[in-house]
Amino acid sequence: MRVDWHSHVWEPRHLGPTWGPELDANVGAHPSRDGSWEAHQLAMAEGEIDAAVVVALVACEIDLDIPNEYVAEYAATHPGRIVGFGSVDPADPHAVARVHHAADLGLRGLKLSPPYQGFHPHSDAAWAVYAAAADRGLALMFHQGGVFLRGGALEYAQPILLDRVARSFRDTSIVIAHAGQPWSHETAAVMFKNPNVWTDLSARYGRPHQLATILRGLTDYGVGERVLFGSDFPIYTPADCIRQLRDLVLSPPAGAPPVEPPLIDQILDERPLSILFPDLHPALSAERKDPS
């Protein structure tokens, strides 16, 4: 089963006055305009994606608000193929109530971003969110690593800060997005000692030397089986990401550590939804190219 573990849907109005424009400027394109449900379905079909995790994101300070309801409604239209993750900002005084509302909407996880939302992962407000998520059986995905936003808070971004979270909430599945770059060695160390922690490769494919180095570090730590494919659509498309991932074997970057072909195949096609959500069974592969 091929799963895109990290993708987005949005409308331009959701992205606020700074995050959307700075995103477009960073990638030299206009992904802020390309996050519709229809565009997502087409991109997943082109990448032969069987199922996708779609994440909301809210950051009060910068008026970024991809609503949980928007993601939940999309997921409800494609049961078993679209899995929704909500988002709450720990700075919101109603954050804990919003965690419970996200679970009531049928969302299966929460996306949090300390550098975008401006919170320390060990803060009391964040801890209350984690506890509520654990109570409702929600997974946690963290954007933990570098950011393009000029106002982003890198002092909260290092993956090592999630070790305390992972060892305190051992029954909660945690995904460190983007391999925690540029601190991927910290991601590997956190994963090594915490079997409830995973990582995805979203937004790493355009730097092949870095990606090969990341994969070598993760496999050296023996955590390669917890590496997930993700595209970060609409910033990138699954088809392009898959091509770039396979190119690590077909056209390895000069000076980079070698990547074994079986690892690429496993990351792409042996990470079904059931590894984090045992109640979710693989979709029929015949549905892959159906964009409806």
C-alpha positions in Angstrom: 0.0 0.0 0.0 1.4 3.4 -1.0 0.6 6.1 1.5 1.4 9.8 1.3 1.9 10.5 5.0 2.2 14.2 4.8 0.0 16.4 2.5 -2.2 19.4 2.8 -5.4 20.9 1.4 -6.3 24.6 1.8 -7.8 27.7 0.3 -5.6 30.8 -0.1 -7.7 32.6 2.5 -6.7 30.1 5.1 -3.0 30.9 4.9 -3.0 34.4 6.4 -1.1 37.6 5.3 2.5 36.2 5.8 2.6 32.4 5.6 1.2 32.0 2.1 3.2 34.8 0.4 6.4 33.7 2.1 5.7 30.1 1.1 5.3 31.1 -2.5 8.5 33.2 -2.4 10.5 30.4 -0.9 9.6 27.8 -3.6 9.4 30.2 -6.5 5.9 29.0 -7.4 2.3 29.4 -6.1 1.4 26.4 -4.0 -0.8 28.8 -1.9 -3.2 28.7 -4.8 -3.0 25.0 -5.5 -4.3 23.2 -2.4 -7.9 22.4 -3.5 -9.5 19.0 -2.8 -9.7 18.4 -6.5 -6.0 19.2 -7.1 -5.1 16.9 -4.2 -7.1 14.0 -5.7 -5.5 14.4 -9.1 -2.0 14.6 -7.6 -2.5 11.5 -5.5 -3.8 9.6 -8.6 -0.8 10.7 -10.6 1.5 9.4 -7.9 -0.4 6.1 -7.6 -1.1 6.9 -4.0 -3.6 4.5 -2.3 -4.2 6.7 0.7 -3.1 10.0 2.1 -2.8 11.8 5.4 -4.0 15.4 5.1 -3.1 17.8 7.8 -4.6 21.1 9.0 -2.4 23.8 10.5 -3.3 26.8 12.7 -0.9 29.4 14.1 -2.8 32.2 15.9 0.0 34.7 15.9 0.3 34.8 12.1 -3.4 34.3 11.3 -2.7 30.9 9.7 -5.9 28.8 10.0 -6.5 25.7 7.8 -9.6 24.7 9.7 -10.1 21.2 11.3 -13.6 21.2 9.9 -12.3 21.7 6.3 -9.9 18.8 6.6 -12.5 16.6 8.3 -15.1 17.3 5.6 -12.6 16.3 2.9 -11.6 13.1 4.8 -15.3 12.2 5.2 -15.8 12.3 1.4 -13.1 9.6 0.9 -13.3 7.2 3.9 -10.4 4.9 4.2 -8.3 6.8 1.6 -8.0 10.2 3.2 -7.0 10.4 6.9 -7.4 13.8 8.5 -5.1 15.3 11.1 -6.3 18.4 12.8 -4.3 21.2 14.4 -4.5 23.3 17.5 -2.3 26.1 18.8 -1.3 25.6 22.4 -1.5 29.4 22.8 -5.2 29.3 22.2 -7.0 29.3 25.6 -9.5 26.8 24.1 -6.8 24.5 22.8 -7.7 21.5 24.9 -11.4 21.8 24.0 -10.3 22.0 20.3 -8.4 18.7 20.7 -11.6 17.0 21.8 -13.5 18.7 19.0 -11.0 17.4 16.5 -11.4 13.9 17.7 -15.2 14.3 17.6 -14.9 15.3 14.0 -13.2 12.0 13.2 -9.7 13.3 12.8 -7.0 10.8 13.7 -4.1 13.0 14.7 -2.9 16.6 15.4 -0.3 18.6 13.6 1.8 20.9 15.8 4.6 23.3 14.9 6.6 24.8 17.7 8.6 27.0 15.3 5.5 28.3 13.5 3.2 28.4 16.5 6.0 29.8 18.8 5.8 27.4 21.7 8.3 25.4 23.6 7.5 21.6 23.3 7.8 21.3 27.1 5.5 24.2 28.0 2.5 23.6 30.3 0.1 24.6 27.5 1.7 22.2 25.1 1.6 19.4 27.7 -2.1 19.9 28.2 -2.6 19.4 24.4 -0.5 16.2 24.4 -2.5 14.8 27.4 -5.8 15.5 25.7 -4.6 13.9 22.5 -3.4 10.9 24.4 -6.8 10.7 26.1 -8.5 10.6 22.7 -6.0 8.3 21.0 -4.8 10.9 18.5 -1.4 10.7 16.9 0.9 13.7 17.0 2.8 15.1 14.0 5.4 17.8 14.7 7.0 20.2 12.2 10.3 20.1 14.1 13.1 21.5 12.1 13.9 24.4 9.8 11.3 26.8 8.5 11.0 29.3 5.7 9.0 31.9 7.7 11.2 34.9 8.7 9.4 35.1 12.1 9.8 31.3 12.8 11.2 30.4 16.2 14.1 28.0 15.6 14.9 27.9 19.3 11.8 25.6 19.6 12.6 23.5 16.5 15.2 20.9 17.4 13.9 17.3 17.4 15.8 16.4 20.6 13.1 18.5 22.4 10.6 15.7 21.6 12.4 13.0 23.5 10.7 14.1 26.7 7.4 14.1 25.0 7.9 10.7 23.5 9.0 9.0 26.7 6.2 10.7 28.7 3.4 9.7 26.2 4.7 6.2 25.2 1.3 5.0 23.9 1.0 8.0 21.5 2.4 7.7 18.0 4.6 10.7 17.1 5.8 11.7 13.7 8.7 14.1 13.2 8.0 15.7 9.9 10.6 16.5 7.3 13.1 14.2 9.1 13.7 17.1 11.5 16.2 18.7 9.1 18.8 20.1 9.5 19.0 18.1 12.8 18.2 14.7 11.3 20.9 13.1 13.6 18.7 14.2 16.5 15.6 12.7 14.8 17.5 9.4 14.5 18.6 9.5 18.2 15.0 10.2 19.4 13.6 7.4 17.2 16.3 4.9 18.4 15.2 5.1 22.0 11.5 5.7 21.5 9.7 3.1 19.4 6.6 5.2 19.3 8.4 7.9 17.1 8.4 7.9 13.3 9.6 10.4 10.7 8.6 11.4 7.2 10.7 12.6 4.3 8.4 15.3 3.1 10.2 18.3 1.6 13.6 16.6 1.5 13.7 15.3 -2.0 15.0 18.4 -3.7 18.3 18.1 -1.8 19.4 14.6 -2.8 22.8 14.7 -1.1 21.1 15.7 2.2 18.4 13.1 1.7 20.9 10.3 1.1 22.8 11.3 4.2 19.5 11.4 6.2 18.6 7.9 5.1 22.1 6.6 5.9 21.8 8.1 9.4 18.4 6.6 10.0 19.4 3.2 8.8 22.6 3.2 10.8 20.5 3.8 13.9 18.3 0.8 12.9 15.1 2.9 12.5 14.7 2.6 8.8 11.4 0.7 9.2 9.9 3.8 10.8 10.6 6.1 7.9 7.5 7.3 6.0 7.0 8.7 2.5 5.3 12.1 2.4 5.1 14.7 -0.3 4.1 18.0 1.4 1.5 18.6 -1.4 0.7 21.1 -2.8 4.2 22.4 -2.2 5.5 19.3 -4.1 3.6 16.5 -5.9 3.9 12.8 -4.9 4.9 11.9 -8.5 7.9 14.3 -8.4 8.9 13.2 -4.9 8.8 9.5 -5.9 10.9 10.2 -9.0 13.5 12.1 -6.9 13.5 9.4 -4.2 14.2 6.7 -6.8 16.9 8.8 -8.4 18.9 8.3 -5.3 19.5 4.8 -6.6 19.4 5.5 -10.3 21.5 8.6 -10.3 23.2 8.9 -6.9 24.5 12.3 -6.0 28.3 12.7 -6.1 29.9 12.1 -2.7 26.7 10.9 -1.0 26.4 7.7 0.9 24.8 4.9 -1.2 21.1 4.1 -0.7 19.9 0.5 -1.1 17.1 -0.1 -3.6 15.0 -2.2 -1.1 14.9 0.7 1.3 13.2 2.9 -1.3 10.7 0.3 -2.2 9.9 -0.3 1.5 9.4 3.4 2.2 7.1 3.8 -0.8 5.0 0.6 -0.6 5.4 -1.0 2.8 4.1 1.6 5.1 0.3 1.0 5.2 -2.0 3.2 7.3 -2.4 0.2 9.7 1.1 0.7 11.1 -0.2 3.7 13.0 -3.9 3.0 12.8 -4.6 -0.7 13.2 -8.3 -0.3 12.4 -7.5 1.2 8.9 -7.1 -1.5 6.3 -5.3 -1.1 3.0 -7.5 0.4 0.2 -7.8 -1.7 -3.0 -4.9 -1.0 -5.3 -7.4 -0.9 -8.1 -8.6 2.5 -6.7 -5.2 4.1 -7.1 -5.9 5.9 -10.4 -9.5 6.9 -9.5 -9.3 10.7 -8.8 -13.0 10.9 -7.7 
